[in-house]
Amino acid sequence: MPDSGATISRAQWVGFFALCWLGASAWLVDQAWPSAAPMAERQGLHDLVIAVVLCGVGWKSLRGSLRLSRWKPLSVASVCLLSLPATAAEAALSGISEGTIAASFALIPAAVVVLVSNFNFGREEAMDANRSLAPALIGLAGILLLLPVATLGSWRQAGFAVLAVFGVLAAALASVWMYRLLRDFTAIDAAAVCCLANAAFLLLVSLLARADGGSRWGAGWSWNALAIEILRAVCFDLPQIVLLMWLMREIAPARFAARFLVVPLLTAIEGYTLLRPEITLRAVGGAALVILGVWRLMTSSQRDEEPGLMLR
C-alpha cells in the first residue's frame, strides 16, 4: 500500500485535476447532449459499455483476478462509492435543491477523516488523517458559502436530506474500503470490475423503476440517442473511471477525498465563466476557503510538526 504521507507525484497531481475537471464538466456534456432517459438507465448503459471495452483490453489479468475471487468485495465497495450515492442523490432531488445535495457531498472529506482516524488503519495513516480534519471543515465551510444551499422548511425535506446524507456516508465508507482493496488490482482491471458491478446495479434499479411506473424498459430510446450515449461512455466516462481507480489506489483516502470539494468549485467557476452571473463577495470568500482547505488536505503529511485539529 502506498505511504499515506508520501509526496504526491506530478503525474498524480495532473491525474487528480483531470479527474476533477471531467467530473465538473458533466453538466456541460448534459447541456450539449440532453437525454430524456432516466439517470439509472443512462449511467447503467455507460458502465456496461465501459466494462465491455475494458474486459476486452485486460481480459488475461482480469481472469486471474476472477479466479482468486477478489472481485466480490470490490464490486460491493464500488457500488457503495458510485451508484448508491448517485441513486440517493437522484431520489433526493424530489424534495431538496441540487445545490443542497451538492453541498451535502462536501461532507465526505470530513467523514473519511473520521473513518480513517477511528478504525483499523495504521498509526501513521491515522495521524495523517487527524491533521486533515481542519482542512476538510474549512473546505466544507467554503462550499456552504459558494453554493446556493436552501434551508429545510419541512419534515419532508428533512427526510430527503437524510437520504442524501445516506449516500454521503456510503461514499465515505467505500472510499476508505477501496483504498485497501485496490492494491490487488491494476487500474484497468479494477475499473472493469467496478463498471460491471455498477451496470448490474443500475440496470436493475431502472428495471424496477420502469415496472413501478408501468412503462417498458428502454422506452423512449432511439438509435441516435443510443449512439450518443455510447460515445459519451467511451470518450468521457471511461477516462474518469480509470483515473479514479488509479488515484484511489495511490493517494491516501483523506487526501483523495478532496475531490468532493474541487469538483463543485470547478463547476462553479465554469458556471460563472460561461453564464456570467453577478459575482458576490460571499462566492469569492467561499472559493477562497475551498482552495485553502483543498491545498491543506492534499499537502498534509504525518511528518508535519503542526498538530492540527486532532480527533483523539
C-alpha positions in Angstrom: 0.0 0.0 0.0 1.3 3.5 -0.8 2.8 5.6 2.0 0.0 7.9 3.2 2.5 10.6 4.0 4.4 10.4 0.7 4.5 13.4 -1.5 2.0 13.3 -4.4 3.8 13.0 -7.7 3.5 15.3 -10.6 1.6 12.6 -12.6 -0.8 12.1 -9.7 -1.5 15.9 -9.5 -2.2 16.0 -13.2 -4.4 13.0 -13.0 -6.3 14.4 -9.9 -7.1 17.7 -11.6 -8.0 15.9 -14.9 -10.5 13.7 -12.9 -11.9 16.7 -11.1 -12.3 18.7 -14.3 -14.0 15.9 -16.1 -16.4 15.5 -13.2 -17.1 19.2 -13.0 -17.8 19.4 -16.7 -20.5 16.8 -16.7 -23.2 19.5 -16.8 -21.7 20.9 -20.0 -22.0 17.5 -21.6 -25.6 17.2 -20.4 -26.3 20.6 -22.0 -24.7 19.6 -25.3 -26.4 16.2 -25.5 -29.5 16.2 -23.4 -31.3 13.0 -22.7 -34.8 12.2 -21.5 -33.8 8.7 -20.3 -33.6 8.2 -16.5 -30.2 8.6 -14.8 -30.0 4.9 -13.8 -30.6 3.7 -17.4 -28.1 6.1 -18.9 -25.4 5.5 -16.4 -26.0 1.8 -16.4 -25.6 1.7 -20.1 -22.3 3.8 -19.8 -21.0 1.3 -17.2 -21.9 -1.7 -19.3 -20.2 -0.2 -22.4 -17.0 0.6 -20.4 -17.0 -2.8 -18.8 -17.1 -4.5 -22.2 -14.3 -2.3 -23.6 -12.0 -2.8 -20.5 -12.7 -6.5 -20.3 -11.5 -6.8 -23.9 -8.4 -4.8 -23.1 -7.3 -6.6 -20.0 -9.0 -9.9 -20.1 -5.9 -12.0 -19.2 -5.1 -10.3 -16.0 -8.8 -9.8 -15.1 -9.4 -13.6 -15.5 -6.6 -14.2 -12.9 -8.4 -11.8 -10.5 -11.7 -13.7 -11.0 -10.1 -17.0 -10.1 -8.9 -15.5 -6.8 -12.4 -14.2 -6.1 -11.0 -10.7 -5.2 -13.7 -9.0 -7.3 -16.6 -9.6 -4.9 -15.7 -7.1 -2.2 -14.5 -4.6 -4.8 -17.9 -4.9 -6.6 -19.8 -4.2 -3.4 -17.5 -1.3 -2.4 -17.7 0.3 -5.9 -21.5 0.2 -5.9 -21.4 2.0 -2.5 -19.0 4.5 -3.9 -20.7 5.3 -7.2 -24.2 4.0 -7.8 -25.7 4.1 -4.3 -24.8 7.8 -3.7 -25.9 8.7 -7.2 -29.2 6.9 -6.8 -29.8 8.5 -3.4 -29.0 12.0 -4.8 -31.3 11.5 -7.7 -34.1 10.4 -5.4 -33.4 13.4 -3.0 -33.9 15.8 -5.9 -37.6 15.2 -5.5 -37.6 17.2 -2.2 -34.4 19.4 -1.9 -32.4 21.5 -4.3 -29.5 20.4 -6.4 -27.2 22.9 -4.6 -28.2 21.4 -1.2 -27.4 17.9 -2.4 -24.0 19.0 -3.9 -23.2 20.7 -0.6 -24.0 17.6 1.4 -21.4 15.7 -0.6 -18.8 18.1 0.6 -19.2 16.3 3.9 -17.4 13.3 2.5 -13.8 14.5 3.2 -14.6 15.1 6.9 -16.4 11.7 7.1 -13.4 10.0 5.5 -11.1 11.6 8.1 -13.2 10.3 10.9 -13.3 6.8 9.5 -9.5 6.6 8.9 -8.8 8.1 12.4 -11.0 5.8 14.3 -11.0 2.4 12.5 -8.4 -0.2 11.8 -5.7 1.8 10.0 -2.1 2.2 10.8 -0.8 4.8 13.3 0.8 6.9 10.6 -2.3 6.9 8.4 -4.4 7.9 11.4 -2.1 10.7 12.3 -2.2 12.0 8.7 -6.0 11.9 8.7 -6.2 13.7 12.1 -4.3 16.6 10.6 -6.8 16.6 7.7 -9.8 17.4 9.8 -9.4 21.1 10.0 -8.8 21.5 6.2 -11.8 19.3 5.5 -14.0 21.5 7.6 -12.6 24.7 6.1 -13.4 23.3 2.6 -16.9 22.4 3.7 -17.5 25.9 5.0 -16.3 27.3 1.7 -18.8 25.1 -0.2 -21.6 26.2 2.0 -20.8 29.8 1.1 -20.2 29.1 -2.6 -23.3 27.0 -3.5 -26.9 28.0 -3.2 -27.9 25.9 -0.2 -31.5 26.1 0.8 -32.8 25.7 4.3 -35.1 22.7 5.1 -38.6 24.0 5.6 -40.5 20.8 6.3 -40.1 17.3 7.7 -40.5 16.0 4.1 -37.4 18.0 3.0 -35.6 16.8 6.1 -36.3 13.2 5.0 -34.9 13.8 1.6 -31.8 15.4 3.2 -31.3 12.3 5.3 -31.4 10.2 2.1 -28.7 12.4 0.6 -26.6 12.0 3.8 -27.0 8.2 3.5 -25.4 8.5 0.1 -22.6 10.6 1.6 -21.9 8.0 4.3 -21.9 5.2 1.8 -19.4 7.0 -0.4 -17.1 7.9 2.6 -17.1 4.3 3.8 -16.4 2.9 0.3 -13.6 5.4 -0.2 -11.7 4.0 2.8 -12.6 0.4 2.0 -11.5 0.6 -1.7 -8.1 2.1 -0.8 -7.3 -1.3 0.8 -8.9 -3.4 -1.9 -7.3 -1.7 -4.9 -3.7 -2.7 -4.1 -4.5 -6.2 -5.5 -5.7 -4.8 -8.9 -4.4 -2.8 -11.8 -6.4 0.3 -12.6 -7.8 -1.3 -15.8 -8.9 -4.5 -14.0 -10.4 -2.5 -11.1 -12.3 -0.3 -13.5 -13.7 -3.3 -15.4 -14.9 -5.0 -12.2 -16.4 -1.8 -10.9 -18.2 -1.0 -14.1 -19.7 -4.5 -14.3 -21.0 -4.3 -10.8 -22.4 -0.8 -11.2 -24.0 -1.6 -14.5 -25.8 -4.6 -12.9 -27.0 -2.5 -10.0 -28.2 0.5 -12.1 -29.9 -1.5 -14.8 -31.7 -3.5 -12.0 -32.8 -0.2 -10.4 -34.0 1.1 -13.8 -36.0 -2.1 -14.5 -37.7 -1.8 -11.1 -38.4 1.9 -11.7 -39.9 1.2 -15.1 -42.0 -1.6 -13.7 -43.3 0.6 -10.9 -44.1 3.3 -13.4 -45.9 0.9 -15.8 -43.6 1.6 -18.7 -41.4 -0.8 -20.8 -37.6 -0.7 -20.1 -35.9 1.2 -22.9 -39.0 3.1 -24.0 -38.1 6.5 -25.5 -34.7 5.4 -26.7 -33.6 5.9 -30.4 -30.6 4.6 -32.3 -29.3 8.1 -32.4 -29.6 8.6 -28.7 -28.0 5.2 -28.1 -25.0 6.1 -30.3 -24.5 9.4 -28.4 -24.6 7.6 -25.0 -22.1 5.0 -26.2 -19.8 7.7 -27.5 -20.1 9.6 -24.2 -19.3 6.5 -22.2 -16.1 5.8 -24.2 -14.9 9.4 -24.5 -16.0 10.9 -21.2 -16.8 8.3 -18.6 -14.1 5.7 -19.4 -11.1 8.1 -18.6 -12.8 9.1 -15.4 -13.2 5.6 -14.0 -9.7 4.5 -15.0 -8.2 7.7 -13.3 -10.4 7.1 -10.3 -9.2 3.6 -9.8 -5.6 4.5 -10.3 -5.7 7.5 -7.9 -7.7 5.8 -5.2 -5.0 3.1 -5.1 -2.1 5.6 -5.0 -3.4 8.5 -2.8 -4.5 8.1 0.8 -8.3 8.4 1.4 -8.2 11.6 3.5 -6.3 13.4 0.7 -8.1 12.0 -2.3 -11.5 12.9 -0.7 -10.6 16.5 -1.5 -12.0 15.9 -5.0 -15.5 16.2 -3.4 -14.5 19.9 -2.8 -12.6 20.5 -6.0 -15.4 19.3 -8.3 -18.1 21.8 -7.1 -15.5 24.5 -7.1 -14.6 23.9 -10.7 -18.3 23.6 -11.6 -19.0 27.0 -10.0 -16.0 28.5 -11.9 -17.3 27.1 -15.2 -20.8 28.5 -14.4 -19.5 31.9 -13.6 -17.3 32.0 -16.7 -19.9 30.8 -19.2 -23.2 32.1 -17.7 -21.7 35.3 -16.2 -24.0 35.8 -13.2 -23.1 38.5 -10.6 -20.0 37.6 -8.6 -20.7 38.2 -4.9 -18.3 38.7 -2.0 -19.8 35.5 -0.5 -18.9 33.5 -3.5 -15.4 34.8 -3.6 -14.9 34.1 0.1 -16.3 30.6 -0.3 -14.0 29.8 -3.2 -11.0 31.1 -1.2 -11.9 28.8 1.7 -12.3 25.8 -0.6 -8.9 26.4 -2.2 -7.3 26.7 1.2 -8.9 23.6 2.5 -8.1 21.6 -0.6 -4.4 22.7 -0.6 -4.0 21.7 3.1 -5.8 18.4 2.5 -3.6 17.5 -0.5 -0.3 18.5 1.0 -0.8 17.4 4.6 1.7 14.8 5.9 2.2 12.8 9.0 5.7 14.4 9.0 4.3 17.8 9.6 5.2 19.3 13.0 1.9 21.3 13.5 -0.7 19.3 15.5 -3.7 20.5 13.5 -7.2 19.8 14.8 -7.0 16.3 16.3 -9.8 13.8 16.7 -8.2 12.0 19.6 
